[in-house]
Amino acid sequence: MNMSDSQKWFVLAFTALLGWLIYRLAPILMPFVFAGVLAYLGDPLVDRLETYRYHDRQLNRTMAVMVVFSGIILIIATLLIIVIPTIELQISEFIDKLPASLAWFNHSVVPTLQKYLGRSIRPVQTDQLLVLIKNYWQKAGGADESLILSVSHSGAMIIGWVMNLLLIPVITFYLLRDWDDLMVKIHNLFPRRFANTVGKLATEADNVLSAFMRGQFYVMLAMSMIYTIGLWMIDLELALLIGVLAGLISFVPYMGVITGITLAGIAALLQFQNVMHLVPVLIVFGVGHSLEGMLLTPWLVGNKIGLHPVVVIFSVLAGGQLFGFLGVLLALPVASVIMVLIRHIHDLYTDSHFYSR
């Protein structure tokens, strides 16, 4: 049954109102988005645990959620305890060695660049750069005095940030527990004449989202490990920081490998003071990128998403411009769902009399 004009206007008005609310509430939606992502990733595991039987006993939904939730918290806490101190140590050691590295750069690399690129190439102002980096690192690293001043001057902002952080596990738990009921209730909100179409689109969107969110999540973790291990094998001091960063942004086509090569190349040049050490860096990222394209992405993600690389880049940039970091997180999932709707509209169009005439 076709919608009347009044119903169409209602749908358009509701969609516009929803978009406006998301735009206005973007600053406080972050914990809900993170919790929703965690719940979406954990729901299939909870469903499996619900079917598991031990001595003729079956886990109920709440117990299954508690097992998965505890596992998620344990993994995140372990990673934070291991990764953050290691990265902080690597950055501190790199900064300590930076004066000698910059001095070598000015005396060895800059003259060569000036010879081929002209005198417009200037030596790096070592003292000013070191002061800038050390001041920034002290602020970012959390010097006690700096932290106290920040708390006193920006207490409300910090309290809000901490509250948002604490909300994530609470919201995740309740979303995981009630996930299946929520999906049923949302489905029941749609008019019955659209129920079959909505169910079909929801299933297809779920397939696309699961392929992206779960598959790409595993790809990002795998690429972080591959890049980190590879850079560690060539003795790069910032191996963990650069490897994890390159892996986490690998969801944007070519962005991970380009960022990784740039940062690792600069770090290797300053650390080893030899241009030949750029070759192992290129090998690490060349092998990693090849594994991603030929093995990991086809295996873990597949071809269900079907977004062109240009569309992916535009979606991420547009999401960031409209909604900030929240928009970057939601860009590709939303683009994937829009793609499902566009496919459905395309099928309706090609089956219409307007197209066939």
C-alpha positions in Angstrom: 0.0 0.0 0.0 1.3 3.4 -1.0 1.6 6.2 1.6 -0.6 9.2 1.4 0.8 12.7 1.0 0.2 13.4 4.7 2.0 10.3 5.7 4.9 11.2 3.5 5.2 14.6 5.0 5.0 13.1 8.5 7.9 10.7 7.6 10.0 13.6 6.2 9.2 15.8 9.2 10.1 13.1 11.6 13.4 12.4 9.8 14.3 16.1 9.8 13.5 16.4 13.5 15.6 13.3 14.3 18.5 14.7 12.3 18.2 18.0 14.1 18.1 16.3 17.5 21.2 14.2 16.7 23.0 17.4 15.6 22.1 19.3 18.8 22.7 16.4 21.2 26.0 15.2 19.5 28.2 16.4 22.5 26.3 14.0 24.9 25.7 11.1 22.6 29.3 9.8 22.7 28.8 7.3 25.6 25.6 6.0 24.0 27.3 5.5 20.7 30.3 3.6 22.3 27.9 1.5 24.4 25.8 0.8 21.3 28.8 -0.4 19.4 30.0 -2.6 22.2 26.5 -4.0 22.7 26.2 -4.7 18.9 29.6 -6.4 18.8 28.8 -8.5 21.9 25.2 -9.5 21.2 26.0 -12.5 18.9 28.3 -14.0 21.6 25.6 -13.5 24.2 23.1 -15.3 22.0 25.5 -18.2 21.6 26.1 -18.4 25.4 22.3 -18.5 25.9 22.1 -21.7 23.9 25.1 -23.3 25.8 24.1 -26.0 28.3 26.3 -27.3 31.2 25.0 -30.3 33.3 21.5 -29.7 31.9 21.6 -26.1 32.9 21.3 -23.2 30.5 22.5 -19.7 31.0 19.8 -17.0 31.1 20.2 -13.7 29.3 21.5 -11.8 32.3 24.1 -14.4 33.2 25.3 -14.6 29.6 25.6 -10.8 29.4 27.6 -10.7 32.7 30.1 -13.3 31.2 30.5 -11.3 27.9 30.5 -8.0 29.7 33.2 -9.1 32.2 35.3 -10.4 29.2 35.0 -7.0 27.4 36.0 -5.1 30.5 38.9 -7.5 31.2 40.2 -7.2 27.6 40.0 -3.4 27.6 41.6 -3.0 31.0 44.4 -5.4 30.1 45.1 -3.5 26.9 45.1 -0.1 28.7 47.4 -1.4 31.4 49.9 -2.8 29.0 49.6 -0.4 26.0 49.4 3.0 27.5 52.5 2.8 29.8 54.5 1.2 27.0 53.6 4.0 24.6 54.3 6.7 27.2 57.8 5.1 27.8 58.6 4.9 24.1 57.6 8.6 23.6 59.7 9.7 26.6 62.7 7.8 25.3 62.2 9.2 21.8 62.0 12.8 23.2 65.2 12.3 25.2 67.1 11.2 22.1 65.5 13.9 19.9 68.2 16.7 20.3 71.0 14.4 18.8 68.7 13.2 16.0 67.7 16.8 15.0 71.3 17.9 15.1 72.2 15.1 12.7 69.2 16.0 10.5 70.3 19.6 10.2 74.0 18.7 9.5 73.4 15.8 7.1 70.0 15.8 5.6 69.2 19.6 5.2 72.3 20.3 3.0 71.4 17.5 0.7 67.8 18.8 0.4 69.1 22.3 -0.2 71.3 21.0 -3.0 68.5 19.4 -4.9 65.4 21.5 -3.8 67.0 24.9 -3.3 67.9 27.2 -0.5 64.3 27.6 0.6 64.8 24.5 2.7 65.7 25.8 6.2 67.3 23.9 9.1 65.0 22.8 11.9 65.0 25.3 14.8 66.0 22.6 17.3 65.6 24.6 20.5 62.2 26.0 19.7 60.9 22.6 18.5 62.2 20.8 21.6 60.6 23.3 24.0 57.3 23.0 22.1 57.3 19.2 22.2 58.4 18.9 25.8 55.7 21.5 26.9 53.0 19.6 25.0 54.2 16.2 26.3 54.1 17.5 29.9 50.5 18.7 29.4 49.5 15.5 27.6 51.4 13.2 29.9 49.9 14.6 32.9 52.4 16.5 35.0 50.9 16.8 38.5 51.0 20.5 38.6 49.4 20.8 35.2 46.7 18.3 36.1 45.8 20.2 39.3 45.5 23.5 37.4 43.4 21.8 34.8 41.0 20.4 37.4 40.7 23.7 39.1 40.1 25.7 35.9 38.0 23.1 34.0 36.4 21.1 36.7 33.0 20.9 35.1 34.4 19.7 31.8 36.6 17.0 33.5 33.7 15.9 35.7 31.5 15.6 32.6 34.2 13.6 30.7 34.6 11.2 33.7 30.8 10.8 34.0 30.6 10.0 30.3 33.3 7.4 30.7 31.6 5.8 33.6 28.3 5.7 31.7 29.7 3.5 28.9 29.8 0.2 30.9 26.4 0.9 32.5 24.7 1.6 29.2 26.5 -1.3 27.5 25.2 -3.7 30.2 21.6 -2.7 29.9 21.7 -2.6 26.1 23.2 -6.1 25.9 20.7 -7.5 28.4 17.7 -6.0 26.6 19.0 -6.1 23.0 16.7 -8.7 21.5 13.6 -7.1 23.2 14.6 -3.7 21.9 14.9 -5.0 18.4 11.4 -6.5 18.5 9.9 -3.4 20.0 11.4 -1.2 17.3 10.2 -3.5 14.6 6.7 -3.5 16.1 6.6 0.3 15.9 6.4 0.3 12.1 3.0 0.1 10.4 2.1 -3.5 9.7 1.8 -3.0 5.9 5.5 -2.0 5.9 6.6 -4.7 8.4 7.9 -7.2 5.8 9.8 -4.5 3.9 11.3 -3.1 7.1 12.3 -6.6 8.2 14.0 -7.3 4.9 15.8 -4.0 4.9 16.8 -4.5 8.6 18.2 -7.9 7.9 20.2 -6.7 4.9 21.4 -3.7 6.9 22.4 -6.0 9.8 24.4 -8.1 7.4 26.2 -5.1 6.1 26.8 -3.5 9.5 28.0 -6.8 11.0 30.4 -7.2 8.0 31.7 -3.7 8.6 31.7 -3.3 12.3 32.7 -6.8 13.4 34.9 -7.6 10.4 36.6 -4.3 10.2 37.2 -4.3 14.0 39.1 -7.5 13.7 41.0 -6.2 10.7 42.0 -3.1 12.6 43.3 -5.3 15.5 45.1 -7.6 13.2 46.8 -4.7 11.3 47.8 -3.0 14.6 49.5 -6.3 15.6 51.1 -6.8 12.2 52.5 -3.3 12.0 53.6 -3.2 15.6 55.4 -6.6 15.3 57.0 -5.6 12.0 58.3 -2.3 13.3 59.5 -4.0 16.5 61.5 -6.5 14.4 63.4 -3.6 12.7 64.1 -2.1 16.2 62.0 1.0 15.8 61.6 2.7 19.2 58.1 4.0 18.5 56.9 0.6 17.1 53.9 0.2 19.4 52.6 3.8 19.0 53.0 4.0 15.2 51.8 0.4 14.7 48.6 0.8 16.8 47.8 4.2 15.2 48.3 2.9 11.7 46.2 -0.1 12.4 43.3 1.8 14.0 42.9 4.2 11.1 43.2 1.5 8.5 39.4 1.5 8.1 39.9 4.5 5.8 41.4 3.2 2.6 45.1 3.7 2.3 45.1 6.1 5.3 46.6 3.6 7.7 49.5 2.7 5.4 50.2 6.3 4.3 50.2 7.6 7.9 52.3 4.6 9.1 54.9 5.0 6.4 55.2 8.8 7.0 55.5 8.6 10.8 57.6 5.4 10.8 59.9 6.9 8.1 60.5 10.1 10.1 61.0 8.1 13.3 63.5 5.7 11.6 65.4 8.5 10.0 65.8 10.4 13.3 66.6 7.2 15.3 69.0 5.4 12.9 70.3 8.5 11.1 70.6 6.5 7.9 68.4 6.7 4.9 68.8 3.0 4.2 66.6 2.2 7.2 63.6 3.6 5.3 63.7 0.4 3.2 62.7 -2.0 6.1 59.9 0.5 7.0 58.6 0.3 3.4 58.8 -3.5 3.5 56.8 -3.7 6.8 54.0 -1.6 5.5 54.1 -3.1 2.0 53.7 -6.6 3.5 51.1 -5.5 6.0 49.0 -3.7 3.3 49.2 -6.7 1.0 48.0 -9.0 3.8 45.1 -6.6 4.5 44.0 -6.4 0.9 44.5 -10.0 -0.2 43.8 -11.9 3.0 42.3 -10.1 6.0 39.7 -7.9 4.4 38.3 -10.6 2.0 38.2 -13.1 4.9 36.9 -11.0 7.8 34.9 -8.3 6.0 34.1 -9.8 2.5 32.4 -7.8 -0.2 29.1 -7.2 1.6 29.7 -3.4 2.2 30.6 -2.5 -1.4 31.5 1.1 -0.6 33.9 2.7 -3.1 37.1 4.1 -1.4 36.1 7.6 -2.5 32.7 7.2 -0.8 34.4 6.0 2.3 36.8 9.0 2.5 34.0 11.4 1.8 31.7 9.8 4.4 34.4 10.1 7.1 35.2 13.7 6.2 31.6 14.7 6.0 30.8 13.0 9.3 33.6 14.7 11.0 32.6 18.1 9.6 29.0 17.8 10.7 29.2 16.0 14.0 32.9 16.0 15.0 34.4 12.8 16.4 31.0 11.3 16.8 30.4 11.8 13.1 33.7 10.0 12.3 32.6 7.0 14.3 29.2 6.8 12.7 30.1 7.8 9.2 30.7 4.3 7.7 27.9 2.5 9.5 25.5 5.2 8.4 26.9 5.1 4.9 26.5 1.3 4.8 22.8 1.5 5.8 22.2 4.3 3.3 23.7 2.0 0.6 21.2 -0.7 1.5 18.4 1.8 1.1 19.8 3.1 -2.2 19.9 -0.5 -3.5 16.3 -1.0 -2.5 15.2 2.3 -4.2 17.2 1.2 -7.3 15.3 -2.1 -7.4 12.0 -0.2 -7.0 13.0 2.2 -9.8 14.0 -0.5 -12.3 10.8 -2.4 -11.6 8.6 0.7 -12.1 6.6 1.6 -15.2 8.5 4.9 -15.4 11.8 3.0 -16.0 10.4 0.3 -18.4 8.6 2.8 -20.7 
